[in-house]
Amino acid sequence: MNIMNHKITLAAFDFDGTITAKDTFVEIIRFSKGTLRCYAGFLLFSPMLVAMKLKLYPNGKVKQQIFSFFFKGMKLTEFNKICESFAYRSVACNAHIIKYIEQHQKYGNKIVIISASVENWLRPFAAKLGISDVIGTKLETDENGILTGKFASANCYGQEKVNRLLEKFPDRNDYYLIAYGDSCGDRELLAFADKRVLIK
């Protein structure tokens, strides 16, 4: 619903744990590499993951190193095919959040998915829902279209969500922002919104 006649309504949805029932970073690794290799890899990084939980090591650096371990050296075209298959076959979503999305679509509101997940698997999932605007973590490739294992943007988490939202929608006075999120990674975005919906 458009809250104010002179403004558009922009609904910003977190992805993992909000639209989806599970963390898709873990799930796409399991989907593409198999359960055994997935868990073996995460076990290898367990000391770093513990340090991250204790806020002794940055979230984005841990995530990038795990991503590099599993996908560095893969062709971008191959990775994108995995992302499309993953989005269309393997991502379970929260039905009550889909209803929120459908309601915003019914009223003609602008919708954006904004997530720390990688844009390559966010986009095909968003397309399934009829959403064209996606903001996520970007991947770096070399001149031959091979994944370097590094991110081409900051991890889209915390304050970075606000920063990236303002890059895409810079005229803040032109829209009424409704933000949906479920975790500490959404705290800054929720605080930035005119209306916030905390998913529990």
C-alpha positions as CSV (number, residue, x, y, z in Angstrom):
1,M,0.0,0.0,0.0
2,N,1.3,3.5,-0.8
3,I,1.6,5.2,2.6
4,M,2.0,8.7,1.4
5,N,0.6,10.0,-1.9
6,H,3.8,11.9,-2.8
7,K,6.1,9.1,-2.1
8,I,6.6,5.6,-3.4
9,T,6.7,2.7,-1.0
10,L,9.9,0.7,-1.1
11,A,9.8,-2.7,0.6
12,A,13.3,-4.0,1.3
13,F,13.4,-7.7,2.2
14,D,16.4,-9.6,3.7
15,F,16.8,-13.0,2.1
16,D,18.3,-15.7,4.4
17,G,16.0,-16.5,7.3
18,T,13.5,-13.9,6.1
19,I,12.3,-15.0,2.7
20,T,14.0,-18.4,3.0
21,A,13.8,-20.8,5.8
22,K,17.6,-21.6,5.8
23,D,20.9,-19.9,5.2
24,T,21.4,-20.2,1.5
25,F,25.2,-19.8,1.6
26,V,25.5,-23.1,3.4
27,E,22.7,-24.7,1.3
28,I,24.2,-23.8,-2.1
29,I,27.5,-25.4,-1.1
30,R,25.7,-28.5,0.0
31,F,23.7,-28.5,-3.2
32,S,26.7,-28.1,-5.5
33,K,29.4,-30.1,-3.6
34,G,27.4,-32.6,-1.6
35,T,26.6,-32.9,2.1
36,L,29.8,-34.7,3.1
37,R,32.1,-32.3,1.4
38,C,30.1,-29.3,2.6
39,Y,30.3,-30.3,6.3
40,A,34.0,-31.4,5.9
41,G,34.8,-27.9,4.6
42,F,33.0,-26.1,7.3
43,L,34.7,-28.3,9.9
44,L,38.0,-27.2,8.4
45,F,37.0,-23.6,9.0
46,S,35.4,-24.2,12.4
47,P,38.1,-22.3,14.4
48,M,37.6,-19.3,12.2
49,L,33.8,-19.6,12.5
50,V,34.1,-19.7,16.3
51,A,36.2,-16.6,16.2
52,M,33.6,-14.9,14.0
53,K,30.8,-15.8,16.5
54,L,33.0,-14.2,19.3
55,K,33.4,-11.1,17.0
56,L,37.1,-11.7,16.9
57,Y,37.2,-12.1,13.1
58,P,35.1,-10.2,10.5
59,N,32.0,-12.0,9.1
60,G,32.8,-11.0,5.5
61,K,36.4,-12.4,5.6
62,V,35.2,-15.7,6.9
63,K,32.6,-15.9,4.3
64,Q,35.0,-15.0,1.5
65,Q,37.5,-17.6,2.6
66,I,34.9,-20.4,2.7
67,F,33.5,-19.3,-0.7
68,S,37.0,-19.4,-2.1
69,F,37.7,-22.9,-0.7
70,F,34.6,-24.3,-2.5
71,F,34.4,-22.2,-5.7
72,K,37.7,-20.6,-6.6
73,G,38.8,-21.5,-10.2
74,M,35.2,-22.3,-11.4
75,K,34.0,-20.7,-14.6
76,L,31.4,-18.0,-13.9
77,T,29.1,-19.5,-16.5
78,E,29.2,-22.8,-14.7
79,F,28.6,-21.2,-11.3
80,N,25.6,-19.3,-12.7
81,K,24.1,-22.5,-14.0
82,I,24.4,-24.0,-10.5
83,C,22.8,-20.8,-9.0
84,E,19.8,-21.1,-11.4
85,S,19.3,-24.8,-10.6
86,F,19.6,-24.1,-6.9
87,A,17.1,-21.3,-6.9
88,Y,14.5,-23.2,-8.9
89,R,14.8,-26.6,-7.2
90,S,16.2,-26.3,-3.7
91,V,15.3,-23.1,-1.9
92,A,12.4,-23.5,0.6
93,C,10.8,-20.2,1.5
94,N,8.6,-18.8,4.3
95,A,5.0,-18.7,3.1
96,H,4.0,-15.8,5.3
97,I,6.8,-13.7,3.9
98,I,5.8,-14.5,0.3
99,K,2.3,-13.2,1.3
100,Y,3.9,-9.9,2.3
101,I,5.7,-9.7,-1.1
102,E,2.5,-10.5,-2.9
103,Q,0.7,-7.8,-1.0
104,H,3.3,-5.2,-2.0
105,Q,3.1,-6.3,-5.6
106,K,-0.7,-6.0,-5.5
107,Y,-0.4,-2.4,-4.4
108,G,2.3,-1.6,-7.0
109,N,5.0,-1.0,-4.4
110,K,8.7,-1.2,-5.3
111,I,10.4,-4.3,-3.9
112,V,14.1,-5.0,-3.4
113,I,15.8,-8.0,-2.0
114,I,18.9,-6.9,0.0
115,S,21.2,-9.6,1.3
116,A,24.7,-10.7,2.3
117,S,24.1,-13.6,-0.1
118,V,25.7,-13.6,-3.5
119,E,23.8,-11.8,-6.2
120,N,24.3,-14.7,-8.7
121,W,21.8,-16.9,-6.8
122,L,19.7,-14.1,-5.5
123,R,18.7,-13.0,-9.0
124,P,17.1,-16.2,-10.3
125,F,15.3,-16.6,-7.0
126,A,14.0,-13.1,-7.2
127,A,12.9,-13.6,-10.8
128,K,10.7,-16.5,-9.6
129,L,8.9,-14.0,-7.3
130,G,8.7,-11.3,-10.0
131,I,11.2,-9.1,-8.3
132,S,13.8,-7.3,-10.5
133,D,15.8,-5.3,-7.9
134,V,18.4,-7.3,-6.1
135,I,21.3,-6.0,-3.9
136,G,23.8,-8.6,-2.7
137,T,27.4,-9.5,-2.4
138,K,29.2,-9.3,-5.8
139,L,31.8,-11.8,-7.1
140,E,35.2,-11.1,-8.6
141,T,36.3,-12.8,-11.8
142,D,39.5,-12.7,-13.8
143,E,39.8,-11.7,-17.5
144,N,38.8,-15.2,-18.5
145,G,35.6,-15.3,-16.5
146,I,37.0,-17.5,-13.8
147,L,36.0,-17.0,-10.2
148,T,39.0,-15.7,-8.2
149,G,37.4,-16.7,-4.9
150,K,37.2,-13.0,-3.8
151,F,34.3,-10.7,-3.5
152,A,34.1,-7.6,-5.8
153,S,32.1,-5.7,-3.2
154,A,32.0,-5.5,0.6
155,N,29.9,-8.2,2.2
156,C,26.4,-6.8,2.1
157,Y,25.8,-7.1,5.8
158,G,25.0,-4.6,8.6
159,Q,25.7,-1.0,7.7
160,E,26.7,-2.1,4.2
161,K,23.0,-2.9,3.5
162,V,22.1,0.8,4.1
163,N,25.1,2.0,2.0
164,R,24.1,-0.2,-0.9
165,L,20.4,0.7,-0.7
166,L,21.4,4.4,-0.9
167,E,23.6,3.7,-3.9
168,K,20.6,2.2,-5.7
169,F,17.9,4.5,-4.3
170,P,19.7,7.7,-3.3
171,D,16.8,10.1,-3.0
172,R,15.7,9.0,0.5
173,N,13.0,11.6,0.7
174,D,11.3,10.2,-2.3
175,Y,10.3,6.9,-0.7
176,Y,8.7,5.4,2.4
177,L,10.9,2.5,3.4
178,I,9.5,-0.7,4.9
179,A,12.3,-3.1,5.9
180,Y,11.9,-6.8,6.7
181,G,14.7,-8.7,8.5
182,D,15.4,-11.4,11.0
183,S,19.0,-11.0,12.4
184,C,21.7,-8.7,13.7
185,G,22.9,-8.3,10.1
186,D,19.6,-6.4,9.4
187,R,19.8,-4.1,12.4
188,E,21.1,-1.0,10.7
189,L,18.6,-1.4,7.8
190,L,15.7,-1.9,10.1
191,A,16.8,1.2,12.1
192,F,17.0,3.2,8.8
193,A,13.5,2.3,7.7
194,D,10.3,4.3,8.3
195,K,8.6,1.0,9.2
196,R,10.4,-2.2,10.3
197,V,9.2,-5.7,10.5
198,L,11.3,-8.1,12.6
199,I,10.8,-11.7,11.5
200,K,11.0,-14.1,14.4
